[in-house]
Amino acid sequence: MKFKKGLVLRCFRGFTRQNFLKKISDGFTLIELLVVFAIIAILVSIVLVSLSDAKLKGNDAGVKSNLNTIRSVTEIFYSDNRNSYLPSGGSAFNIATCPAYDASGTNMFSKDKTISNAIAEAVKRGNGSSCYNSKDVWAVAVGLKSNANASWCVDSGGSSKREAFTPATAIDASTFSCR
């Protein structure tokens, strides 16, 4: 059985090869363009939401990383300062917003530049901070960008965890460690 040229195209509602080629050369209709534009807009909105979530999670990962750096450096500070988390002649730093670097600082957080820089970077990526420092214990909490009521907290007891508290309340006022 032989098929004539154009027979297949005629089967679809009167389209012939000539009509089909003419339709292509006329361009797209307004409806076709609007449908394509709507599909692209939906895909772009989905991608933007995903990128926003990824940025928040990236900031939270940066907070955790910087606080883990603090945990490591404080142990070096402790051994370099005769088994004390305070510098020579230093004084306790009660629970408050973490201090900035000061070469003549009286607590570990302001005296040690590496610790101070790690706190500053964590705060830049996070949402506020809270620190405590005495001769025997320390704790740092920085708020997470992904959740305004959550913090990442590290302390001298080895804790490194997410707390369901803002930085101001993530450090226990009686034990001076993460809650």
N, C-alpha and C positions, 0 to 999 in steps of 0.2 A: 504494500500500500504506500503510495507516494503522497506527500503533503505539498500543497502549493505554498509558495513564498507568501508570508503575511497572514496565513490562516490562523496561527496561534494568537497573534495580536488582535485579530477581528473578533475573537471569542470573548474578549473582555469589553463588553458594553459598547460595541461599535468602534473601538479604537482600531485604526489602521496604522501601518508603519508611518505614513505621512502625518497623520494626526498626532501620533506619539512624538515624533521629532519636532513638530511645530510646538507642542506643549512644552517641551524642554527648552526650546529657544525663546519662548515668551517670558521666562523667568518664574519667580515664585510669587504666589498670591500673598496678600497681606495676612490672611489667616495662617498660612503655613509659616510665615516669618514670626508671627506672634507666638505660635506654638513652640517653635524652636527657642525663641527668646525666653519663654516661661520655663522650659525645661532647663536651660542654662542657668537661670536665676535660682531655681530650686537647688541645683547641684552646688552652686557657689555658696548659698546659705548653709548647706550641710557642711561644706568644707570649712567655712569660717567658724562655725560652732566647734568643730573638732580642733581647729588650730587654737582657739581660745582655751579650751580644756587642756590641751597639751602644754600651753604656756604656763598655766597655773600649776600643773603637775611638775613642770620643769623647775619653777621657782621653789616649790616645796622640796624637791630633790636637792636643790642648791642649799636650802636651809639645813637639811639633814647632813649634807656633806660638810658644811662649815662647822656645824656643832660637833661632828665626829672629829674634825681637826682639833677643835678646842679640847676635846676629851684627851686626845693624844698628847698635845702640847702641855696641858696642865700636869700630867705625870712627870714630864721632864722638868717643869718648873718646880714641882714638889721635891724632886731629888736634888735639884740645884740649890734649893733654899732650905737645906737642913731639915727635910721632912716636914715642911710647912707650906701651906697654900698661900701664905702671906709673904710679901717681900720683907727683908730685914727692916725692922722699925715700922712695919705696916699695921693697919688696923682693919677690923672686920668691916665688911660692906653689907649692910642690911638689904633685904629684898627691895629692890628698886630697879628703875630703868638702867640698863648696863651703861657703864661710863665709857667715855672716849679715851683714846691713848694719851698718856701723860708720863713722860720719862721719869718724873719724880712722884709717880702715883703711889698710893698707900695700900693698894689692893692688887691682886694678881691680874684682874681684867684690864686695869688701866696701865699697869707697869709693863706688862709683856706686850710688845708690838704685834707679834704673831697672833696672840689670843685676841687682842683688840681689833686687828684687821679682820679676823675670821668672824667676830661678832658683828662688826660693821657690815660685812658682806652678807651675812645671814639676815640682818635687819633690813638691808636694802632689798633683798629677795622676799622677805617675809612681811610680818605685820606687827611691829612692836617687839619689845624685849623685856626681860626681867632677869636679874642676876642676884646671887648671894655668894659671899666669900668670907670664910673665917680661916683660922689656922688649920683646922682639921677637915672641913668640908666645903664644897662649893656646888653650885647648881646654876644652869643657864636655861632659860626658856625663850623661844622665839615663836611668834604667831605665824600660822600658815596662811598663805594667800587663798588657797582653795576653800577654806572654812574659817570665817572670822572668829568663831568660838572654839578653835582648836590650836594647839601649840605643839612644837617638838621640844622635848626637854631632855637634857643630859645632866648627870651629876657625878660626884666623886665616888658614889657607890657602884658605878658601872651601868646605871640605867641610861637608856637611850630609847625613848618611846614617845608616841603620840599621846597627848593629853587632851581631854575634852574640856579644857579650860582656856581662858585667855592667858597670855603670858604673866599678867599680874597675879593670877591665882594658881598657876601651874606648879609653883614651888610651895611645898608644904611649910607653913610658918613655924611648926613645932619641930620637925625633923630636918628641915632645910635641905630636902631632897625632892625629887620629882614625886608627885602624888601617886 
